[in-house]
Amino acid sequence: MELSISEKKKAKKVRKRENLTFSILNYTFFFLITLICAYPFYYLIINSISNNELSALGQIRFFPQEIHFENYSQVLQLKGLPLAATVSVARTVIGTAASVLASAFLGFMFTQEKMWKRKFWYRFVVITMYFNAGLIPLFITMKTLGLTNNFWVYILPAVVQPFNIILVKTYIESIPKSLQEAAEMDGAGIIQVFFRVILPNCTPILATVAIFSAVGQWNSFQDTLIYITDQSLYSLQYLLYTYINQANSLAQMVKNTSGSLSSIASAATTQTPTSIRMTVSVIVVLPIMFIYPLFQKYFVKGIMLGAVKG
């Protein structure tokens, strides 16, 4: 039985009302999720530029108070900061490029049925995700290879990443084999196929691997702590890490050497352990926050297509 015109209009209004309600709830939900994700970064920033005494007392929660940039001025005057920043940028750029290229090539080779003992080598690489020799054997190995107090200790151990290789391999398996077969019929060798056919079609997954590698390289300071004693090779993260560890003693020293009146006058800008932690966190996090949006569309697509299918 067909609905009358009035009933159709009424049903249409009900659907519109339901769609509007869903849209409002949907946007409200994701807006709240966005706030929850963004608030920690906002909290770091407002505490790093607000009155340091109020920040130390936990009174800066939503809006900055008595804005100043003395914290950044003092942190940026740290001895060795420009050199440490150069080391961190260099290790991030070189390490990311090497890891992306190695992951792409190994992921491609593990899809080639003509590769000698392909399954054995693939499992040999993957099994390293589950087993680790430990810190002492690793240190002895690096020392034996002459990599202690050497810039390449930042790069070489992180070149082969099993997880990234798995992502790239799974993604390449989704590329039609006819492309490679056509290139081989035209006389292309395995290297030419990789650089001219496979690599140009792997932009999403390579961007994903690049983000993983860059974030790992940029944030790492443990390797400096373990392998490096030469101050000219200190990374930015390690330098700031040592600065944070000295925060309590630095703050106490400032309090002890300041007169009562001058101390009260400069309390708003005198560094505290809290202000140092906030400022250092912002300096370390900001570069990644600016880089990630550039690769975001590739990142999502790469993760979806490169995921291991059941």
Secondary structure, DSSP 4 states (H G I P E B T S, - for coil): -PPPHHHHHHHHHHHHHHHHHHHHHHHHHHHHHHHHHHHHHHHHHHHHSS-HHHHHTT--SSS--S---HHHHHHTT-TTHHHHHHHHHHHHHHHHHHHHHHHHHHHHHTT-TTSTTHHHHHHHHHGGGT----HHHHHHHHHHTT-TT-GGGTTGGGS--HHHHHHHHHHHTTS-HHHHHHHHHTT--HHHHIIIIIGGGGHHHHHHHHHHHHHHHHH--HHHHHH---GGG--HHHHHHHHHHTHHHHHHHHHHHS-HHHHHHTTTTS--HHHHHHHHHHHHHHHHHHHHHHHHHHHHHHHHHHSPP-
